[in-house]
Amino acid sequence: MTHPALSLTVLAALAAVALAHPATAGALAPRFADPVAIDNTVAAFTGQAIGVPGGAALPVDRRLRLAPCAAPLALSWRANAHDTVVVQCPDVGGWRLYVAVAGAAHGDPAAAAVMKGEAVTVAATGDGFSVSQSGEALEGGAVGSWIRVRTTAKGDPVRARIVRPGLVEFPAD
C-alpha cells in the first residue's frame, strides 16, 4: 500500500517532467508573436541586419502585443523605393506592421515616407496613452518631418510628425 502524500509527490514530479519535456513545450501556444522572430524574418527578407543600410532601421518594438500567427508571415515592399517592409500575419483577423528600412529615406528628399493626399493614421500621444484615427496628409515628407494633416473633412488641419510610412503623431500635452 502506498502513502497518500507519497502519491501526490510522485504525481507532482511527473507533471513537472511532462511540462518540461520538449515535446510538450511546443504544444503550449505562445500568447504573443515573438518580435525577435519578426526581426529575423525581416532581416532574411532584406538580406541585411538591423541598422545596416538596406536592413530594418530599428528592431520591432518589444512593447507590441501581437496575436501569434499560425501561418508563415507574408513580407513585401511597401513601394518601389524599398524604404519600408510590410510584415503581415495572413491569418483571419491578422495584423500588419510597417518596418522602416535603414538608409532608405535619409538625405534623399525624393524618398518621402508620406505623400500629399495619402491616407494616414494620426496618433495623439501623451503620458501613458495613445489615441489614433484616420486622416489625410495635406503635405508630403520624410520620416521625422512635420506636416499638416486633416482628421475630418471639415476639421482644421493639425501639424504632426511622420513616424513611419502611413503613421503620423503629435504630442497631446
C-alpha positions as CSV (number, residue, x, y, z in Angstrom):
1,M,0.0,0.0,0.0
2,T,1.3,3.5,-0.9
3,H,1.2,6.5,1.3
4,P,-1.2,9.3,0.0
5,A,1.4,12.0,0.5
6,L,4.0,10.0,-1.5
7,S,1.5,9.5,-4.3
8,L,0.9,13.3,-4.6
9,T,4.7,13.9,-4.6
10,V,5.2,11.4,-7.4
11,L,2.3,12.9,-9.4
12,A,3.7,16.4,-8.9
13,A,7.1,15.2,-10.1
14,L,5.6,13.5,-13.1
15,A,3.7,16.6,-14.0
16,A,6.8,18.8,-13.7
17,V,8.7,16.4,-16.0
18,A,5.8,16.4,-18.5
19,L,5.7,20.2,-18.7
20,A,9.5,20.5,-19.0
21,H,9.7,17.8,-21.8
22,P,10.5,19.4,-25.2
23,A,7.6,17.6,-26.9
24,T,5.1,19.2,-24.7
25,A,6.8,22.6,-24.6
26,G,5.9,23.2,-28.3
27,A,2.3,22.2,-27.6
28,L,1.7,25.2,-25.5
29,A,0.6,28.1,-27.7
30,P,2.5,31.4,-27.3
31,R,0.5,34.3,-26.0
32,F,2.1,36.8,-28.4
33,A,4.1,36.9,-31.6
34,D,7.8,36.8,-31.0
35,P,9.3,40.2,-32.0
36,V,12.8,38.7,-32.3
37,A,11.4,36.2,-34.9
38,I,9.8,39.1,-36.8
39,D,13.2,40.9,-36.8
40,N,14.9,37.7,-38.1
41,T,12.2,37.3,-40.8
42,V,12.7,40.9,-41.9
43,A,16.5,40.5,-42.0
44,A,16.1,37.4,-44.1
45,F,13.8,39.3,-46.5
46,T,16.0,42.3,-46.9
47,G,19.3,40.4,-46.8
48,Q,20.7,42.9,-44.2
49,A,20.9,43.1,-40.4
50,I,19.1,45.7,-38.3
51,G,20.7,49.1,-38.5
52,V,22.7,48.3,-41.7
53,P,21.7,50.3,-44.8
54,G,19.1,48.2,-46.6
55,G,18.0,46.4,-43.4
56,A,15.5,47.3,-40.8
57,A,16.3,50.7,-39.3
58,L,15.2,49.6,-35.8
59,P,14.1,46.3,-34.2
60,V,10.4,45.7,-33.8
61,D,9.0,47.5,-30.7
62,R,9.2,45.0,-27.9
63,R,6.1,46.5,-26.3
64,L,3.8,45.3,-29.1
65,R,1.5,42.5,-28.1
66,L,0.6,40.9,-31.5
67,A,-1.5,37.8,-31.7
68,P,0.6,34.7,-32.6
69,C,0.4,33.9,-36.3
70,A,-0.4,30.3,-37.3
71,A,0.6,30.8,-41.0
72,P,4.0,31.9,-42.1
73,L,4.5,35.7,-42.2
74,A,4.0,37.4,-45.5
75,L,6.6,40.1,-46.4
76,S,6.6,42.6,-49.2
77,W,8.0,46.0,-50.1
78,R,5.6,48.9,-49.5
79,A,6.8,50.8,-52.6
80,N,9.3,50.6,-55.4
81,A,11.7,52.7,-53.3
82,H,12.2,49.8,-51.0
83,D,12.1,52.1,-48.0
84,T,9.6,50.1,-45.9
85,V,8.9,46.4,-45.5
86,V,5.3,45.3,-44.9
87,V,5.0,42.4,-42.5
88,Q,1.6,40.7,-42.4
89,C,0.1,37.9,-40.5
90,P,-2.2,36.2,-43.1
91,D,-4.5,34.6,-40.5
92,V,-8.1,35.7,-40.4
93,G,-8.1,38.9,-38.3
94,G,-4.3,39.1,-38.6
95,W,-2.1,42.2,-38.1
96,R,0.2,44.3,-40.3
97,L,3.5,46.1,-39.4
98,Y,5.5,48.6,-41.4
99,V,9.2,48.3,-40.8
100,A,11.3,51.3,-42.0
101,V,14.5,50.4,-43.8
102,A,17.8,52.0,-42.8
103,G,19.4,54.4,-45.2
104,A,16.4,54.5,-47.5
105,A,15.0,58.0,-46.7
106,H,18.0,59.7,-45.1
107,G,19.3,62.6,-47.2
108,D,17.0,61.8,-50.1
109,P,14.1,64.2,-50.3
110,A,12.6,62.2,-53.2
111,A,12.1,59.2,-50.8
112,A,9.1,60.6,-48.9
113,A,7.5,58.4,-46.3
114,V,4.1,60.1,-46.7
115,M,2.8,61.7,-49.9
116,K,0.3,64.6,-50.2
117,G,-3.2,63.3,-50.2
118,E,-2.3,59.9,-48.7
119,A,-4.5,58.3,-46.1
120,V,-2.6,58.1,-42.8
121,T,-3.1,57.1,-39.2
122,V,-3.0,60.2,-36.9
123,A,-1.9,59.3,-33.3
124,A,-2.2,61.7,-30.4
125,T,0.2,60.6,-27.7
126,G,0.7,61.7,-24.1
127,D,2.0,60.4,-20.8
128,G,0.7,56.8,-20.7
129,F,-1.8,57.0,-23.5
130,S,-2.2,57.0,-27.3
131,V,-5.3,57.6,-29.3
132,S,-5.5,57.3,-33.1
133,Q,-7.8,57.9,-36.0
134,S,-7.6,58.1,-39.8
135,G,-6.6,61.2,-41.6
136,E,-5.3,62.7,-44.8
137,A,-1.8,64.1,-45.4
138,L,-2.0,67.7,-46.7
139,E,1.7,67.6,-47.3
140,G,4.3,65.0,-48.1
141,G,7.6,64.4,-46.2
142,A,10.2,62.0,-44.9
143,V,10.3,60.2,-41.6
144,G,10.9,62.8,-38.8
145,S,9.5,65.8,-40.7
146,W,6.4,67.7,-39.5
147,I,3.5,68.0,-41.9
148,R,-0.1,69.2,-41.9
149,V,-2.8,66.6,-41.7
150,R,-6.6,66.7,-41.5
151,T,-8.6,64.2,-39.5
152,T,-12.1,65.0,-40.7
153,A,-13.4,66.6,-43.9
154,K,-14.4,69.8,-42.1
155,G,-11.7,69.7,-39.4
156,D,-8.9,72.1,-39.0
157,P,-5.5,70.8,-40.1
158,V,-3.0,69.9,-37.3
159,R,0.7,69.6,-37.5
160,A,2.1,66.1,-36.9
161,R,5.5,64.4,-37.1
162,I,5.9,61.5,-39.6
163,V,6.9,58.4,-37.6
164,R,6.9,55.9,-40.4
165,P,5.0,55.5,-43.7
166,G,1.3,55.7,-43.0
167,L,1.7,56.9,-39.4
168,V,2.0,60.5,-38.0
169,E,1.8,61.6,-34.4
170,F,1.5,64.8,-32.4
171,P,2.0,65.2,-28.6
172,A,-1.2,65.8,-26.6
173,D,0.1,68.0,-23.8
